[in-house]
Amino acid sequence: MIEQIYEMSIEDDKAVERVIQDENIHYIHMVFNKDEGLPEHFSNSNVYMTVVRGILSIGLNDQEVHQYDKGTLLKIPVNTKMNVKNSSNNILELIVVKAPAPLK
């Protein structure tokens, strides 16, 4: 078999799944319920964030929090302060790709 196969959860419970972490990319699947999210942090690579379902509330550096609906793809540069949260009643599902893969 040439291809490699990876699986992600299809549940609605909170999840941060590191599906692929290799020398090329990091591919992360995230699910957050209302008022859940990530701790504030700085991006350690270029981040490509796809909103699969729900509404993403995100604050970047010192700008006010913006909201993005499903079907939106964000490109966030390396070393950007990020505050990722689900402020909506709907489940938030994200796919995050870090490229190039962070060194750590």
N, C-alpha and C positions, 0 to 999 in steps of 0.2 A: 504494500500500500504506500503510495507516494505522499498523499496528503496526511496532515495531522488534524485530529478532530478535537475540538474543545467544546465544552458544554457550560451553559449558564443556567442559573436558577430561573424559574418562571413563576415564582411565588411573589406575593405582595409584602412579605416581611422585609424589614431593613436588611440590606446586604451591601457589602463592598467586596466584590469578587475580583481578584486579580487573575483574569482568565489567561492572559499571555504576558509573560515577563521575560523577554529575551534581549539579546544585544541590539535588536532593531527597534522594537516598540514595546510599550506597555499598553495593554488593552484591558480596561477595567469596566466592569458592569456594576452600576450602583442603583439601589432602590431605597427611597426614603418616604416615610409617611409624614403626616403633618408635624411641623416643628422639629423634624430631624434634619441632619445634614452633616457636614464635615467641620472639624475644628478649623479656625482661621489658620492659614498657612501660606507660604510662598511657593509658587510653582517651581519645580525643579527641572523643567523641560518645557518645550512648546506644548501646549495642551489644546487638543481638539475635542470639544465637548458637544455631544449630540443629545438633545432633549427628545427621548423616545416617546414619553407620555407625561402628562402633567404640566406644571408650570414651575420653572426654575427661578428662584430668587437668588441673585448673585451680586455681591459687592466686590469690586476690583480696585485695588489700591485705595485712594481716598474718594473715589466717586460714589455717588449715592447708589443704593441697591436698585438694580434693574430686574425686570421679570421677562422671561422668555418662554414661549409656548412650545408645545410639541412640534417637531419638524424643524426646529432651529438648530443650527450648527454654529458654535462659537470657536474662534481661534484666539487663544490667550497666550501672550509671550512669556518666555522664561522669566523668573524672578518677579512675577506679579503677585501681590498680596491678594488672596482669594478668600471669600466668605460665602460658602455654598450652603443653601438651605431650601427646604420646602415649606413655604408659608401658606400653601393652599390646602384645602381639604382633600384634594385628589392625590393619588399616589404619584410620586415623581420617579421616573426611571431615566437614567443617563448611561450613555456609553462615553467613556473617556479614553482617548488615545494620546499617549505621550510619545512624541517623536522629535528628535532622536531619543532613544531610551536614556533615562537618567543614568549617570555613572554609579550612583548608590542605590 
